[in-house]
């Protein structure tokens, strides 16, 4: 497909294209299209869906320049993300949970790939920055499977280093000590079922939210097992977790590999597992990025700004 866009104002051509056509390169890479420019026209070629997306992006860019008088690379990335986030919901990717008024849907193409991977594979690794829905969608899949009686149990685990030696120094009983580290998992569950129902299922041991260390020695059959913040596991911990998988179970491992809190020089168990298992049949590796962030718009801008700062520091040190 090919479409031609007429520039609304030739005087804003430099701001629109960016220095050395930087903005055009970003759109080519993100939208997967071929772009050429002549006089006051932009010609876009590619698959229909990709061309349509690029056309909308250029329209938003021109309106942005008129409103603010300038446009930088981060602004372009943000506008592309807005277009990607606003994809039409597809019921094929809707996840049914216990809440009668709610079904969980993908808001970005990356989230669609993630949902599809979890449905079609027994083991899925998902990496991505904060706000991309890594944990939330994994919990939604687990809750949906429980509702449909495809599994008998949900186990949600987090590798709190403090669940070992350091936890002993905190006040309170075990539950009080681990709750701060497991709270995000409870938050996701509470959004998908009534509070009383969640606690009833927890009391019946159908839902477990536990520190990763407490999984040692267990075999979990007919369960959906999720390891959150997995970038903070050691290779030994990750191997222990992976080998808990029993018959009829599904395992989902999520983490942000740019936020490893292990001691300097220690290798992330998640990275080690992904490298070791890459290409293994039945395993899916999904990578989400800042275009999949669906929290407040500022979260996306924050992630992009920090990534730019990190790249600048790397260049300066070379």
Secondary structure, 3 states (H helix, E strand, C coil): CEEEEECCCHHHHHHHHCHHHHHHHHHHHHHCCEEEEECCEEEEECCHHHHHHHHHHHHHHHHHHHHHCCCCHHHHHHHHHHHHHCCCCCHHHCEECCCCCCEECCCCHHHHHHHHHHHHCCEEEEECCCCCCHHHHHHHHHHHHHHCCCCCEEEEEECCHHHCCHHHHCCCCHHHHHHHHHHHHHHHHHCCCCHHHHHHHHHCCCEEEEEHHHHCCCCECCEEEEEECHHHCCHHHHHHHHCCECCCCEEEEEECCCCCCCCCCCCCHHHHHHHHHCCCCCEEEEECCHHHCCCCHHHHHHHHHHHHHHHHHHHHHC
